[in-house]
Amino acid sequence: MPIDLERLRAETPGCAEVAHFNNAGSSLPPQAVLDAVIAHLQLEAKIGGYEAAAAADDRLEAVYASIAKLINAAPDEIALVENATRGWDMAFYAMRFQPGDRILTGIAEYASNVISYLQVARRTGAVVEAVPNDEFGQVSVAALVRMIDQKVKLLAFTHVPTNGGLVNPAAEIGAVARRHGIPFLLDACQSVGQIDIDVAAIGCDMLSATGRKYLRGPRGTGFLYVRRAMIERLEPPFLDLHAAEWVAPDRYEIRKDARRFENWESYVAGRLGLGAAADYALKVGMPAIEADLSAKAAALRDMLSAIRGVTVHDLGRKKGGIVSFTKDGLGADAIKSALAARKINVSVSGASSTLYDMSARGLRELIRASVHYVNSTAELHRLVEAIAAL
C-alpha cells in the first residue's frame, strides 16, 4: 500500500511548523503519540502516578507485543528501557570477557559503543578490532570471515551509522555469527522505524533501539531485544527488585524473560507513547515506509549532487534515509544555522561521533539531512534551494 502523504502530514502537527530533516535525531511525533503521552500525564495529575500506571496496566503490557511485532520477535524477548544506549549497555556489559578475547566491530561504529569496548578492554584485557570496509564502504563480510577465530567472543555492529546513509549488511553478519556460534549485538538505533526489521532473518542475538528517532516516539524511551535462548546466559550489570526477586535473606532469583534488563521506575507515559509509535508504524506498514524513505533520500542525494560545491558523502551498497553532505567554503554549523532561520531542521555530525570512519575519510564534520515518509517533495526542493542559495 503506498504512503498516504496528505493524511500522514495532517496527523503530524509539526509539519505545519517546520521542514524537518532531523529525523535521525528526533522525529516529529504523530498526533497518536502525543495523545497517548499527554493523556497519561493528565491521568497521573488527577489520580496519582502509581494509580495511573495500574489503570494503564493492560495497555503497558500491549507495548511489548507491539514492539515484538514490529521486529518479528516474541513479547518476552523485549525489554523497555530509557534509551537505546541504556539498552545496548545492558546487553554489552552483561557479556564476560577475559584477556585476549576479541570484540569485532565496524569502521562506522558509534562513539558511545566504542568507548564501552575500550573501557571493557582496559578492565579485562580484551581486544577491540574494527573489520575493514569493502569497496562500497560497508562492513566487508569476507574480511569478517577471515578474522574469525576461537578468541572472537562478540560481533557488535551498528546497522545504520549516525553520520550517513550507509546500511550495513546485518543479515550477512548474522549468518557468520550463527555459523560460528558467536553472539551478535546489533545497534539498530537509526534503523528501527526506517527499515523493515526482522530479527529472525538478521540473526542477531541482541538488538537495541530508541523511540525518538525514525520510530517517531517520545524522547526518553527505547527497547532491547534479546533472543530467548540468550536471555539466561546474560546477567545484567545491575539488578533491582523488578529485574530480580529477593527470595531469601541471602539469595535472589533473576527473572527469566528480557525484563531482567529493565528497572522498576520508568517513564510510563513515554512507554505508552512508544507503543503508540510502534502501532502507528505497523499501521502505515514498514515495507512501505522503507521504500518511501529510500526513494526520497535517493532523490535528495541527486538534487544535492547537482549543486556546485556540494559533495554527498554517503557510502554503502544499500542506503537509507540519512543524507550526509558538505558545501565548499561553509562550515556545517553555519549551514545548520542558516537553514534553521528558514525553518528547515538539519543536524551536524562531528568526527568524534564516528572517529574510525571520519578519520579514515579525512572528514571533520558533515551536515546530516535525514528524511522521513512525512517529508514532502516540496520540502525536498525547499531544502535544496536553500542550500544552493547559501
RAPE-V770945 format. One record per pair of residues at least 12 apart in sequence whose ideal C-beta (glycine too) atoms are under 7 Angstrom apart, sorted by the first residue. I is the first residue (numbers start at 1). J is the second residue. D is the distance in Angstrom with one decimal. If there is no record, write none. Layout:
i=I j=J d=D
i=I j=J d=D
This chain:
i=1 j=285 d=5.9
i=1 j=288 d=5.8
i=2 j=288 d=6.6
i=3 j=288 d=5.7
i=3 j=292 d=4.7
i=3 j=373 d=5.3
i=5 j=376 d=6.3
i=8 j=284 d=7.0
i=8 j=373 d=6.6
i=8 j=374 d=5.3
i=9 j=374 d=5.4
i=9 j=376 d=6.8
i=11 j=30 d=5.0
i=11 j=31 d=5.1
i=12 j=28 d=5.2
i=12 j=30 d=5.3
i=12 j=374 d=5.2
i=13 j=31 d=6.4
i=14 j=28 d=3.6
i=15 j=28 d=6.6
i=15 j=374 d=5.9
i=18 j=343 d=4.8
i=18 j=345 d=5.5
i=19 j=343 d=6.5
i=19 j=344 d=4.6
i=19 j=345 d=7.0
i=19 j=379 d=4.3
i=19 j=382 d=5.6
i=19 j=383 d=6.3
i=20 j=345 d=4.8
i=21 j=344 d=6.7
i=21 j=345 d=5.8
i=21 j=346 d=5.0
i=21 j=369 d=4.2
i=21 j=370 d=5.9
i=21 j=371 d=6.3
i=21 j=375 d=6.9
i=21 j=383 d=6.1
i=22 j=345 d=4.4
i=22 j=346 d=6.0
i=22 j=347 d=4.8
i=22 j=370 d=6.3
i=23 j=213 d=6.7
i=23 j=214 d=5.9
i=23 j=321 d=6.9
i=23 j=370 d=4.4
i=23 j=371 d=6.7
i=23 j=372 d=4.2
i=24 j=162 d=7.0
i=24 j=190 d=5.6
i=24 j=213 d=5.9
i=24 j=322 d=5.1
i=24 j=368 d=6.3
i=24 j=370 d=3.6
i=25 j=347 d=4.9
i=26 j=212 d=4.5
i=26 j=213 d=6.6
i=26 j=219 d=6.3
i=27 j=212 d=7.0
i=27 j=213 d=6.2
i=27 j=214 d=6.2
i=27 j=216 d=4.4
i=27 j=372 d=5.9
i=28 j=374 d=6.8
i=29 j=216 d=5.3
i=29 j=217 d=6.9
i=29 j=218 d=6.9
i=30 j=216 d=6.0
i=30 j=280 d=5.4
i=32 j=276 d=4.9
i=32 j=280 d=5.4
i=33 j=216 d=6.4
i=33 j=217 d=6.0
i=33 j=218 d=6.6
i=33 j=273 d=4.8
i=33 j=276 d=4.8
i=33 j=277 d=5.1
i=33 j=280 d=6.9
i=36 j=272 d=4.6
i=36 j=273 d=4.8
i=36 j=276 d=4.0
i=37 j=218 d=5.6
i=37 j=269 d=4.7
i=37 j=270 d=6.5
i=37 j=272 d=6.7
i=37 j=273 d=4.1
i=40 j=52 d=6.2
i=40 j=56 d=6.3
i=40 j=268 d=6.2
i=40 j=269 d=4.0
i=40 j=272 d=5.2
i=41 j=269 d=5.0
i=43 j=55 d=6.7
i=52 j=268 d=7.0
i=53 j=268 d=4.9
i=56 j=268 d=6.7
i=56 j=272 d=6.3
i=59 j=272 d=6.0
i=60 j=268 d=7.0
i=60 j=271 d=6.1
i=60 j=272 d=6.8
i=62 j=275 d=6.2
i=63 j=80 d=6.5
i=63 j=271 d=5.6
i=63 j=272 d=6.9
i=63 j=274 d=6.2
i=63 j=275 d=3.4
i=64 j=78 d=4.8
i=66 j=275 d=4.9
i=66 j=278 d=4.1
i=66 j=279 d=5.3
i=67 j=223 d=5.3
i=67 j=278 d=5.3
i=69 j=282 d=6.3
i=70 j=278 d=4.9
i=70 j=281 d=6.4
i=70 j=282 d=6.2
i=71 j=192 d=6.9
i=71 j=197 d=4.6
i=71 j=198 d=6.9
i=71 j=199 d=5.1
i=71 j=207 d=6.9
i=71 j=225 d=6.1
i=72 j=198 d=4.4
i=72 j=199 d=5.8
i=72 j=200 d=5.4
i=73 j=199 d=5.3
i=73 j=225 d=5.3
i=74 j=228 d=6.5
i=76 j=228 d=6.8
i=76 j=257 d=4.1
i=76 j=258 d=6.3
i=77 j=225 d=5.6
i=77 j=226 d=5.8
i=77 j=227 d=6.4
i=77 j=228 d=5.5
i=77 j=258 d=5.2
i=78 j=223 d=5.8
i=78 j=225 d=6.0
i=78 j=258 d=5.6
i=79 j=223 d=6.4
i=79 j=224 d=4.4
i=79 j=258 d=4.4
i=79 j=259 d=5.6
i=79 j=261 d=4.1
i=79 j=262 d=4.9
i=80 j=223 d=5.5
i=80 j=262 d=6.2
i=80 j=266 d=6.8
i=80 j=271 d=5.5
i=81 j=222 d=5.0
i=81 j=223 d=6.2
i=81 j=224 d=5.7
i=81 j=261 d=6.9
i=81 j=262 d=6.4
i=82 j=220 d=5.9
i=82 j=222 d=6.4
i=83 j=210 d=5.7
i=83 j=220 d=6.7
i=83 j=222 d=4.5
i=84 j=189 d=4.1
i=84 j=208 d=4.9
i=84 j=209 d=5.5
i=84 j=210 d=3.8
i=84 j=222 d=4.6
i=85 j=112 d=5.5
i=86 j=222 d=6.6
i=87 j=208 d=3.9
i=87 j=222 d=5.2
i=87 j=223 d=6.1
i=87 j=224 d=3.4
i=88 j=113 d=6.7
i=88 j=187 d=5.9
i=88 j=208 d=3.9
i=89 j=116 d=6.7
i=90 j=224 d=6.0
i=90 j=236 d=5.5
i=90 j=237 d=6.7
i=90 j=261 d=4.3
i=91 j=185 d=5.7
i=91 j=206 d=4.2
i=91 j=208 d=6.6
i=91 j=224 d=6.0
i=91 j=226 d=6.6
i=91 j=234 d=6.8
i=92 j=116 d=5.7
i=92 j=156 d=6.9
i=92 j=185 d=6.2
i=93 j=237 d=3.9
i=94 j=234 d=3.8
i=94 j=235 d=5.8
i=94 j=236 d=5.4
i=94 j=237 d=6.1
i=95 j=154 d=5.9
i=97 j=120 d=6.0
i=97 j=124 d=4.4
i=97 j=126 d=4.0
i=97 j=153 d=6.1
i=98 j=124 d=6.4
i=98 j=125 d=6.9
i=99 j=124 d=6.7
i=99 j=125 d=3.1
i=100 j=125 d=6.5
i=100 j=127 d=6.8
i=100 j=151 d=5.8
i=101 j=126 d=4.4
i=101 j=151 d=6.0
i=101 j=153 d=4.4
i=102 j=127 d=5.1
i=102 j=129 d=6.0
i=102 j=151 d=4.7
i=102 j=152 d=4.7
i=102 j=153 d=6.5
i=103 j=117 d=5.4
i=103 j=126 d=5.9
i=103 j=128 d=5.0
i=103 j=153 d=6.8
i=103 j=154 d=4.9
i=103 j=156 d=6.2
i=104 j=129 d=5.6
i=104 j=131 d=5.7
i=104 j=144 d=6.7
i=104 j=147 d=6.1
i=104 j=152 d=5.8
i=104 j=155 d=5.3
i=105 j=117 d=6.5
i=105 j=128 d=6.7
i=105 j=130 d=5.6
i=105 j=156 d=5.2
i=105 j=157 d=6.1
i=106 j=130 d=6.3
i=106 j=131 d=5.9
i=106 j=139 d=4.8
i=106 j=157 d=4.8
i=106 j=158 d=6.2
i=106 j=168 d=6.3
i=107 j=130 d=5.3
i=107 j=133 d=5.2
i=107 j=356 d=4.8
i=107 j=357 d=5.1
i=107 j=360 d=6.3
i=108 j=158 d=6.0
i=108 j=161 d=3.8
i=108 j=166 d=6.0
i=108 j=354 d=5.7
i=108 j=357 d=4.5
i=109 j=130 d=7.0
i=109 j=158 d=5.3
i=109 j=356 d=6.4
i=110 j=158 d=5.2
i=110 j=161 d=6.7
i=110 j=162 d=5.7
i=110 j=187 d=6.3
i=110 j=353 d=6.8
i=110 j=354 d=6.5
i=111 j=352 d=6.0
i=111 j=353 d=5.0
i=111 j=354 d=6.7
i=111 j=355 d=6.6
i=113 j=156 d=6.7
i=113 j=158 d=6.8
i=113 j=187 d=6.1
i=129 j=147 d=6.9
i=130 j=356 d=5.5
i=131 j=143 d=5.4
i=131 j=144 d=4.9
i=131 j=147 d=6.2
i=136 j=315 d=6.6
i=136 j=316 d=5.6
i=136 j=317 d=4.3
i=137 j=166 d=6.3
i=137 j=315 d=2.9
i=137 j=316 d=5.7
i=138 j=166 d=5.9
i=138 j=168 d=5.3
i=138 j=169 d=6.0
i=138 j=315 d=6.6
i=138 j=316 d=4.7
i=138 j=317 d=6.1
i=139 j=157 d=6.3
i=139 j=168 d=4.9
i=139 j=169 d=6.2
i=139 j=173 d=6.5
i=141 j=169 d=6.0
i=141 j=172 d=4.6
i=141 j=173 d=6.6
i=141 j=176 d=6.6
i=144 j=173 d=6.6
i=144 j=176 d=5.7
i=145 j=176 d=6.0
i=148 j=176 d=6.9
i=148 j=180 d=5.4
i=152 j=182 d=5.6
i=154 j=182 d=6.9
i=154 j=183 d=5.5
i=154 j=185 d=6.4
i=155 j=173 d=6.2
i=155 j=177 d=5.1
i=155 j=182 d=5.5
i=155 j=184 d=4.7
i=156 j=185 d=4.3
i=157 j=173 d=5.9
i=157 j=186 d=6.2
i=158 j=187 d=4.4
i=159 j=186 d=5.6
i=159 j=187 d=6.3
i=159 j=188 d=4.8
i=159 j=190 d=7.0
i=159 j=191 d=4.2
i=160 j=190 d=3.9
i=160 j=191 d=4.5
i=160 j=320 d=5.3
i=160 j=322 d=6.9
i=161 j=354 d=5.7
i=161 j=357 d=6.8
i=162 j=190 d=6.4
i=162 j=349 d=6.0
i=162 j=353 d=5.4
i=162 j=354 d=6.2
i=163 j=324 d=5.9
i=163 j=349 d=4.0
i=163 j=353 d=6.2
i=163 j=354 d=4.7
i=163 j=357 d=6.7
i=163 j=358 d=6.7
i=163 j=366 d=5.7
i=163 j=368 d=6.8
i=164 j=313 d=6.1
i=164 j=314 d=4.8
i=164 j=315 d=6.1
i=164 j=322 d=5.7
i=164 j=324 d=4.2
i=165 j=297 d=6.2
i=165 j=314 d=3.5
i=165 j=316 d=6.5
i=165 j=319 d=3.9
i=165 j=320 d=5.4
i=165 j=322 d=4.8
i=165 j=323 d=6.0
i=165 j=324 d=6.7
i=166 j=314 d=6.6
i=166 j=315 d=4.6
i=166 j=316 d=3.7
i=166 j=319 d=6.8
i=167 j=195 d=6.9
i=167 j=316 d=5.6
i=167 j=318 d=4.4
i=167 j=319 d=6.3
i=167 j=320 d=4.9
i=170 j=186 d=5.9
i=170 j=202 d=4.9
i=170 j=204 d=6.9
i=171 j=201 d=5.8
i=171 j=202 d=5.1
i=171 j=203 d=6.6
i=174 j=202 d=4.8
i=174 j=203 d=2.7
i=174 j=204 d=5.6
i=175 j=203 d=6.1
i=177 j=203 d=6.2
i=178 j=203 d=5.0
i=183 j=205 d=4.8
i=183 j=230 d=6.9
i=184 j=203 d=6.6
i=184 j=204 d=4.7
i=184 j=205 d=5.2
i=185 j=205 d=6.9
i=185 j=206 d=4.5
i=186 j=202 d=6.7
i=186 j=204 d=4.2
i=186 j=206 d=7.0
i=186 j=207 d=4.7
i=187 j=208 d=5.8
i=188 j=207 d=5.1
i=188 j=208 d=6.5
i=188 j=209 d=4.7
i=189 j=208 d=6.6
i=189 j=209 d=5.9
i=189 j=210 d=5.2
i=189 j=213 d=6.5
i=190 j=213 d=6.1
i=190 j=214 d=6.8
i=190 j=322 d=6.9
i=192 j=209 d=3.9
i=192 j=214 d=6.6
i=192 j=215 d=5.7
i=193 j=213 d=6.3
i=193 j=214 d=3.1
i=193 j=215 d=3.5
i=193 j=216 d=6.6
i=193 j=281 d=6.0
i=194 j=214 d=3.9
i=194 j=289 d=6.7
i=194 j=290 d=6.6
i=194 j=293 d=5.2
i=194 j=320 d=5.7
i=194 j=321 d=4.9
i=195 j=290 d=5.3
i=195 j=320 d=6.4
i=196 j=286 d=4.0
i=196 j=287 d=5.3
i=196 j=290 d=5.0
i=199 j=225 d=5.8
i=205 j=227 d=4.8
i=205 j=230 d=4.6
i=206 j=224 d=6.9
i=206 j=225 d=6.6
i=206 j=226 d=5.2
i=206 j=230 d=6.8
i=207 j=225 d=4.3
i=208 j=222 d=6.9
i=208 j=224 d=5.3
i=209 j=222 d=6.0
i=209 j=223 d=5.7
i=210 j=222 d=4.4
i=211 j=274 d=4.4
i=211 j=277 d=6.1
i=214 j=372 d=6.8
i=215 j=277 d=5.0
i=215 j=278 d=6.8
i=215 j=281 d=6.2
i=216 j=277 d=5.0
i=216 j=280 d=6.8
i=217 j=273 d=5.5
i=217 j=274 d=4.4
i=217 j=277 d=3.4
i=218 j=270 d=4.4
i=218 j=273 d=4.1
i=218 j=274 d=6.6
i=220 j=267 d=5.1
i=220 j=270 d=5.1
i=221 j=267 d=6.6
i=221 j=270 d=4.4
i=221 j=271 d=6.4
i=221 j=273 d=6.8
i=221 j=274 d=4.3
i=224 j=258 d=6.8
i=224 j=261 d=5.4
i=226 j=258 d=4.8
i=226 j=261 d=6.9
i=231 j=257 d=6.6
i=231 j=258 d=5.8
i=232 j=256 d=6.6
i=235 j=254 d=6.6
i=236 j=260 d=5.7
i=236 j=261 d=5.3
i=239 j=254 d=6.7
i=240 j=263 d=4.9
i=240 j=264 d=5.4
i=241 j=264 d=6.0
i=242 j=262 d=5.9
i=242 j=263 d=5.8
i=242 j=264 d=3.7
i=243 j=255 d=6.3
i=243 j=260 d=4.7
i=243 j=262 d=6.2
i=243 j=263 d=6.5
i=289 j=373 d=5.3
i=292 j=373 d=4.5
i=293 j=320 d=6.7
i=293 j=321 d=4.0
i=293 j=371 d=6.2
i=293 j=372 d=6.6
i=293 j=373 d=6.0
i=294 j=320 d=6.8
i=296 j=371 d=4.6
i=296 j=375 d=6.1
i=296 j=380 d=6.6
i=297 j=319 d=6.5
i=297 j=320 d=6.6
i=297 j=321 d=4.8
i=297 j=323 d=5.4
i=297 j=371 d=5.2
i=299 j=380 d=6.3
i=300 j=323 d=5.0
i=300 j=369 d=6.6
i=300 j=371 d=6.1
i=300 j=380 d=5.4
i=301 j=314 d=6.5
i=301 j=323 d=5.6
i=303 j=380 d=6.8
i=303 j=384 d=4.5
i=304 j=323 d=6.9
i=304 j=325 d=5.4
i=304 j=384 d=6.3
i=304 j=387 d=6.9
i=307 j=384 d=7.0
i=307 j=387 d=6.2
i=307 j=388 d=4.9
i=309 j=327 d=5.3
i=309 j=328 d=3.9
i=309 j=329 d=6.9
i=310 j=325 d=5.7
i=310 j=327 d=5.0
i=310 j=387 d=6.6
i=311 j=325 d=6.2
i=311 j=326 d=5.3
i=312 j=325 d=4.8
i=313 j=325 d=6.2
i=313 j=326 d=6.8
i=313 j=363 d=6.8
i=313 j=366 d=6.0
i=321 j=370 d=5.6
i=321 j=371 d=5.0
i=321 j=372 d=6.6
i=322 j=368 d=6.0
i=322 j=370 d=4.6
i=323 j=369 d=4.7
i=323 j=371 d=6.8
i=324 j=349 d=6.6
i=324 j=366 d=4.3
i=324 j=367 d=6.8
i=324 j=368 d=5.3
i=325 j=366 d=6.8
i=325 j=367 d=5.5
i=326 j=366 d=6.2
i=326 j=367 d=6.7
i=327 j=387 d=6.6
i=327 j=390 d=6.6
i=330 j=390 d=6.0
i=332 j=348 d=4.3
i=332 j=365 d=4.2
i=332 j=366 d=6.4
i=332 j=367 d=5.1
i=333 j=348 d=6.0
i=335 j=367 d=5.3
i=335 j=390 d=6.3
i=336 j=348 d=5.5
i=336 j=367 d=6.7
i=338 j=390 d=5.6
i=339 j=386 d=5.8
i=342 j=386 d=5.3
i=344 j=382 d=6.7
i=344 j=383 d=5.6
i=344 j=386 d=5.9
i=346 j=367 d=5.6
i=346 j=368 d=6.3
i=346 j=369 d=4.9
i=347 j=368 d=4.8
i=348 j=365 d=5.9
i=348 j=367 d=6.4
i=348 j=368 d=6.8
i=349 j=365 d=6.8
i=349 j=366 d=4.7
i=349 j=368 d=4.9
i=350 j=365 d=5.1
i=351 j=363 d=6.5
i=351 j=364 d=5.3
i=351 j=365 d=6.7
i=369 j=383 d=6.4
